[in-house]
């Protein structure tokens, strides 16, 4: 497995130093303009320069994660999506040329979402959570109501457009399920909310590039059987990337936990990833904000990641899983 870390932008800071000290070699990055101040990765020279920054600081940039450009016209099927998807294809081609062979993407128009970001966890650490009743009080976006049928139609159009380009470029597209996995948020439908929906999405292209980010915590919040899904999707070769975290609750009401005190038997899941032959990137995800940290970027504090990464390394050592 490739133990990795998600970097927001290409600007070195203390996190980069700490990752090197923990033995992290592989970088996953979000390089959208609002983070980098540069053009999106559809510009070859910009992406090439960003990759070189990671190389110069001891990391191999092997993947991108999240929306690297404005995706709303694509996700909502709005005028101009043809132009946007043309740029998206250029990004995939650039990634292939530079050996950045993984793209963790989502199809959530309302994005990763929480109704709470300061729930107390063990020892007063702060975690995020979601409550459907609180979500229902939020106003509609200016896009109004959008049906699930429309989002499915847009997703199928998108996959038909980009998957042949991704396959030719040698880029694995790893679909992230909707988090939270609720059917509607602020009037916009969310379609990738259970295992059957993921199966439907995967059926839309048989390309080897078409696979999953197996966000374990999201599948837990769905109420799905995690071992069964790891075996199912793993045997199909569809798990391209693993996000490791845990939650307490159900789709309508849940909160994050530390890696070691949620409902999931984490070592058993790690053993299953080994058994299915998973050798892709894996990273700690959605960690508590711990003592001495501000909560400005809830879920992504460095102290929580130090704990999460150490926990993952310990499991890998105990199970004799090699980190490339």
SULNORRA-V638848 format. One record per run of one state. SS is the DSSP state (~ for helix, > for strand, _ for the rest). FROM is the first residue (numbers start at 1). TO is the last residue. If there is no record, write none. Layout:
BEGIN
ss=SS from=FROM to=TO
ss=SS from=FROM to=TO
END
This chain:
BEGIN
ss=_ from=1 to=1
ss=> from=2 to=8
ss=_ from=9 to=13
ss=~ from=14 to=22
ss=_ from=23 to=25
ss=> from=26 to=30
ss=_ from=31 to=32
ss=~ from=33 to=36
ss=_ from=37 to=43
ss=~ from=44 to=56
ss=_ from=57 to=59
ss=> from=60 to=65
ss=_ from=66 to=71
ss=~ from=72 to=76
ss=_ from=77 to=80
ss=~ from=81 to=97
ss=_ from=98 to=101
ss=> from=102 to=105
ss=_ from=106 to=115
ss=> from=116 to=120
ss=_ from=121 to=121
ss=~ from=122 to=124
ss=_ from=125 to=125
ss=> from=126 to=131
ss=~ from=132 to=136
ss=_ from=137 to=145
ss=> from=146 to=146
ss=_ from=147 to=147
ss=~ from=148 to=169
ss=_ from=170 to=171
ss=> from=172 to=176
ss=_ from=177 to=183
ss=> from=184 to=185
ss=_ from=186 to=187
ss=> from=188 to=189
ss=_ from=190 to=194
ss=~ from=195 to=202
ss=_ from=203 to=209
ss=> from=210 to=215
ss=~ from=216 to=222
ss=_ from=223 to=225
ss=~ from=226 to=235
ss=_ from=236 to=238
ss=> from=239 to=244
ss=_ from=245 to=246
ss=> from=247 to=250
ss=_ from=251 to=252
ss=> from=253 to=256
ss=_ from=257 to=265
ss=~ from=266 to=275
ss=_ from=276 to=280
ss=> from=281 to=284
ss=_ from=285 to=288
ss=> from=289 to=289
ss=_ from=290 to=301
ss=~ from=302 to=318
ss=_ from=319 to=324
END
